[in-house]
Amino acid sequence: MSYSDYGDNDPIYGDDLADEDRESRPRLMLMGLRRSGKSSIQRVVFHKMSPTETLFLESTSKINKDNIHSFIDFQVWDFPGQMDFFDPTFDTTAIFGEVGALVFVIDSQDDYMEALARLHSTVVAAYRVNPNITFEVFIHKVDGLSEDYKIDTQRDIQQTTTDELADAGLENVQLAFYLTSIYDHSIFEAFSKVIQKLIPQLPTLENLLNILCANSGIEKAFLFDVISKIYIATDSSPVDSQSYEICSDMIDVIIDISSIYGRAAIGAKSEGYLEDQQDGHDDWTQQQDDYDGSNGNSQHPRQGTQDSRPPSALVSNSSRAGSLNNHPVRTSDNHEAFSVIKMGNGTVLYLREVNKYLALICLLRAETFEKQGLIDYNVHCFKEAMDQVFELKRAERTRREMEANQMLEQQQRHNGMYGHG
């Protein structure tokens, strides 16, 4: 399942961004030498392709434009490594003018001197056209490298690139460097930080998460895009990879359970559409799952009084319904996805659905979770605050549209008067 499986008019916060002129949507460009792993990254992150399946991808021969519909609506442009966009036939203003972020992918297992030369020329050309562009460098395919070699490679690439830009008089250009691999969570964590820079409301979201954590005793909170497992915001406390990975894995667990026990999955099976519903990330479950982290066994807190019921009865009370065309049926607030996982080390993972695409995942201690009522109330307040943030954006957009229409009407009246004269 990919972002493009969803319609443009789904009722989510992201529509406030998506409903803008489609040509003005943020653009994210993937560049790098041939066989550096650009297309594999795109397929794994945005189209849920298994990393092992990317071995059979053909090399990109033309610019691949991918429309991504999610919390934010943007485009991903995958550039062929062999393409020389400095050729006079290419309009660099059209290429870089609307770009929000440029991701340059370097194969760390290959001789990267040619890649660094291409990176330098790309940054220089793009910065001259669009000084507001953000530059991200993925030092990719590091899964086959030792830890020491990873650090040395990143230091060498970063130092060489910085020195070359300083020699070109572009010492003020900021580049971010990430060690990535499609075989672990590093590529998702890197893309999380890239996507966050495209979200104008990010400071407000971070502040709301800080308030939620401070008033609920939460140690760490992530606001996840469920389908891609990219976190679009987190609180101001440092992010460690282990916390991100365990929250990301929790989403996989909930989605897998939902695909088995969700009402839409049961209906699909009876209609013979089970294969089409396997990727049904929309109808993820409201079941509250208690996992004993010490032995891997799972228990359902509500199962004690429902053991004798058939699976369909359990499903109808615990999952949010979805239809077979992958568009969920919007139900009442009590049918939002909700899950709790208790780990053996005393940590509790708490998941609450925010909207169709977003989920809030919090890490807290078991003794703190004893005040679940307080946490539930604070999460409700957090969701209401998010509604207000994006309601302000809707109001601002409406105001701009009204002003534009008024100016157009005045111009038409002006032209009409002079035309009749």
Backbone hydrogen bonds, N-H to C=O, Kabsch-Sander energy under -0.5 kcal/mol:
donor,donor_aa,acceptor,acceptor_aa,energy
3,Y,46,F,-1.0
5,D,2,S,-1.7
6,Y,3,Y,-2.1
10,D,7,G,-0.8
12,I,10,D,-1.7
15,D,12,I,-1.3
16,D,13,Y,-2.2
17,L,14,G,-1.3
18,A,14,G,-2.9
19,D,15,D,-2.9
20,E,17,L,-1.0
24,S,21,D,-1.9
25,R,22,R,-1.0
27,R,98,E,-0.8
28,L,75,Q,-3.3
29,M,27,R,-0.5
29,M,101,A,-2.4
30,L,77,W,-3.4
31,M,29,M,-0.6
31,M,103,V,-3.0
33,L,105,V,-0.6
36,S,33,L,-1.4
41,I,37,G,-2.0
42,Q,38,K,-2.1
43,R,39,S,-2.5
44,V,40,S,-2.5
45,V,41,I,-2.6
46,F,42,Q,-2.1
47,H,43,R,-1.2
48,K,44,V,-0.5
49,M,43,R,-2.1
53,E,50,S,-1.1
54,T,50,S,-0.8
54,T,51,P,-0.7
55,L,52,T,-1.1
56,F,53,E,-1.6
57,L,54,T,-1.5
64,N,78,D,-2.2
65,K,63,I,-0.7
66,D,64,N,-0.6
66,D,76,V,-2.6
67,N,65,K,-0.5
68,I,66,D,-0.6
68,I,74,F,-3.2
69,H,67,N,-0.6
70,S,68,I,-0.7
70,S,72,I,-0.6
74,F,68,I,-1.8
74,F,72,I,-0.6
75,Q,26,P,-2.3
76,V,66,D,-2.6
77,W,28,L,-2.7
77,W,75,Q,-0.5
78,D,64,N,-2.7
78,D,76,V,-0.6
79,F,30,L,-2.5
79,F,77,W,-0.7
83,M,80,P,-1.3
85,F,83,M,-0.9
87,D,84,D,-1.5
90,F,87,D,-2.4
92,T,90,F,-0.9
95,I,91,D,-1.8
96,F,92,T,-2.9
97,G,93,T,-2.0
99,V,96,F,-1.1
100,G,27,R,-2.9
101,A,27,R,-1.7
102,L,134,T,-2.9
103,V,29,M,-3.5
103,V,101,A,-0.5
104,F,102,L,-0.6
104,F,136,E,-3.1
105,V,31,M,-3.2
105,V,103,V,-0.6
106,I,138,F,-2.9
108,S,106,I,-0.8
108,S,140,H,-2.4
110,D,107,D,-1.3
112,Y,110,D,-0.7
116,L,112,Y,-2.2
117,A,113,M,-1.8
118,R,114,E,-2.1
119,L,115,A,-2.6
120,H,116,L,-2.4
121,S,117,A,-2.1
122,T,118,R,-2.3
123,V,119,L,-2.7
124,V,120,H,-2.3
125,A,121,S,-2.1
126,A,122,T,-2.7
127,Y,123,V,-2.6
128,R,124,V,-1.6
129,V,125,A,-1.2
130,N,126,A,-3.0
133,I,130,N,-1.6
134,T,100,G,-1.5
135,F,174,Q,-0.8
136,E,102,L,-2.9
136,E,134,T,-0.5
137,V,176,A,-3.3
138,F,104,F,-2.5
138,F,136,E,-0.5
139,I,137,V,-0.7
139,I,178,Y,-3.4
140,H,106,I,-2.8
140,H,138,F,-1.2
142,V,180,T,-1.8
144,G,141,K,-0.7
145,L,142,V,-1.8
150,K,146,S,-2.3
151,I,147,E,-2.1
152,D,148,D,-2.4
153,T,149,Y,-2.6
154,Q,150,K,-2.6
155,R,151,I,-2.5
156,D,152,D,-2.4
157,I,153,T,-2.6
158,Q,154,Q,-2.7
159,Q,155,R,-2.5
160,T,156,D,-2.5
161,T,157,I,-2.4
162,T,158,Q,-2.3
163,D,159,Q,-2.3
164,E,160,T,-2.2
165,L,161,T,-2.2
166,A,162,T,-2.1
167,D,163,D,-2.2
168,A,164,E,-1.3
169,G,166,A,-1.6
170,L,165,L,-3.2
173,V,170,L,-1.5
175,L,173,V,-0.5
176,A,135,F,-1.9
178,Y,137,V,-2.5
180,T,139,I,-2.3
180,T,178,Y,-0.6
184,D,181,S,-0.9
187,I,181,S,-1.1
187,I,184,D,-0.6
189,E,185,H,-2.3
190,A,186,S,-2.4
191,F,187,I,-2.1
192,S,188,F,-1.9
193,K,189,E,-1.5
194,V,190,A,-1.5
195,I,191,F,-3.0
196,Q,192,S,-2.0
197,K,193,K,-0.7
197,K,194,V,-0.7
198,L,195,I,-2.0
199,I,196,Q,-1.5
202,L,199,I,-1.6
205,L,201,Q,-2.4
206,E,202,L,-2.7
207,N,203,P,-2.1
208,L,204,T,-2.3
209,L,205,L,-2.2
210,N,206,E,-2.3
211,I,207,N,-2.2
212,L,208,L,-2.3
213,C,209,L,-2.6
214,A,210,N,-2.5
215,N,211,I,-1.9
216,S,212,L,-0.8
216,S,213,C,-0.6
217,G,213,C,-1.3
218,I,213,C,-1.1
219,E,363,L,-2.0
220,K,363,L,-1.5
222,F,361,I,-2.8
223,L,233,A,-2.7
224,F,222,F,-0.7
224,F,359,A,-3.0
225,D,230,I,-3.2
226,V,224,F,-0.8
226,V,357,Y,-3.1
229,K,225,D,-2.1
230,I,225,D,-0.7
232,I,223,L,-2.3
232,I,230,I,-0.6
233,A,223,L,-1.0
235,D,221,A,-1.2
240,D,238,P,-0.6
243,S,240,D,-0.5
244,Y,240,D,-1.8
245,E,241,S,-2.8
246,I,242,Q,-2.2
247,C,243,S,-1.8
248,S,244,Y,-2.5
249,D,245,E,-2.5
250,M,246,I,-1.5
251,I,247,C,-1.4
252,D,248,S,-1.4
253,V,249,D,-2.2
254,I,250,M,-2.5
255,I,251,I,-2.6
256,D,252,D,-2.5
257,I,253,V,-2.4
258,S,254,I,-2.5
259,S,255,I,-2.5
260,I,256,D,-0.9
260,I,257,I,-0.6
261,Y,257,I,-3.1
262,G,258,S,-2.5
266,I,262,G,-1.9
267,G,263,R,-2.5
268,A,264,A,-2.5
269,K,265,A,-2.0
270,S,266,I,-1.9
271,E,267,G,-1.3
272,G,268,A,-0.7
272,G,269,K,-0.9
273,Y,268,A,-3.4
274,L,268,A,-0.5
277,Q,273,Y,-1.1
277,Q,274,L,-0.6
278,Q,274,L,-0.6
278,Q,275,E,-0.8
280,G,277,Q,-2.1
281,H,279,D,-2.7
284,W,282,D,-1.4
285,T,254,I,-0.6
286,Q,318,S,-1.6
289,D,287,Q,-0.8
290,D,299,Q,-2.6
291,Y,289,D,-0.6
292,D,290,D,-0.5
292,D,297,N,-2.4
293,G,291,Y,-1.1
293,G,342,K,-0.9
295,N,292,D,-0.9
296,G,292,D,-1.9
299,Q,290,D,-3.0
303,Q,300,H,-2.3
305,T,302,R,-0.6
306,Q,303,Q,-1.3
307,D,303,Q,-0.9
309,R,306,Q,-1.4
313,A,310,P,-0.9
314,L,310,P,-1.7
315,V,311,P,-2.7
316,S,312,S,-2.3
317,N,313,A,-1.0
317,N,314,L,-0.6
318,S,314,L,-0.9
318,S,315,V,-1.0
319,S,315,V,-2.2
320,R,284,W,-0.6
323,S,327,H,-1.0
326,N,323,S,-1.5
329,V,321,A,-1.0
330,R,328,P,-0.5
335,H,332,S,-1.9
336,E,333,D,-1.4
339,S,351,L,-2.1
341,I,349,L,-2.5
343,M,341,I,-0.6
343,M,347,T,-3.1
346,G,343,M,-1.3
348,V,364,L,-3.3
349,L,341,I,-3.2
350,Y,348,V,-0.5
350,Y,362,C,-2.4
351,L,339,S,-3.0
351,L,349,L,-0.5
352,R,360,L,-2.5
353,E,337,A,-2.5
354,V,358,L,-2.3
355,N,358,L,-1.6
359,A,224,F,-2.0
360,L,352,R,-3.2
361,I,222,F,-2.6
361,I,359,A,-0.5
362,C,350,Y,-2.7
363,L,220,K,-3.0
364,L,348,V,-1.9
366,A,346,G,-1.9
369,F,365,R,-1.7
370,E,367,E,-0.6
371,K,368,T,-1.7
372,Q,369,F,-0.7
372,Q,370,E,-0.5
375,I,371,K,-1.8
376,D,372,Q,-3.1
377,Y,373,G,-2.1
378,N,374,L,-2.4
379,V,375,I,-2.5
380,H,376,D,-2.1
381,C,377,Y,-2.2
382,F,378,N,-2.2
383,K,379,V,-2.4
384,E,380,H,-2.1
385,A,381,C,-2.2
386,M,382,F,-2.1
387,D,383,K,-2.0
388,Q,384,E,-1.9
389,V,385,A,-2.2
390,F,386,M,-2.1
391,E,387,D,-1.7
392,L,388,Q,-2.0
393,K,389,V,-1.2
394,R,390,F,-1.9
395,A,391,E,-2.5
396,E,392,L,-2.5
397,R,393,K,-2.4
398,T,394,R,-2.4
399,R,395,A,-2.3
400,R,396,E,-2.2
401,E,397,R,-2.3
402,M,398,T,-2.4
403,E,399,R,-2.3
404,A,400,R,-2.5
405,N,401,E,-2.4
406,Q,402,M,-2.4
407,M,403,E,-2.4
408,L,404,A,-2.1
409,E,405,N,-2.6
410,Q,406,Q,-2.5
411,Q,407,M,-2.2
412,Q,408,L,-2.4
413,R,409,E,-2.6
414,H,410,Q,-2.4
415,N,411,Q,-2.7
416,G,412,Q,-2.4
417,M,413,R,-2.3
418,Y,414,H,-2.0
419,G,415,N,-2.0
420,H,416,G,-2.1
421,G,417,M,-1.3
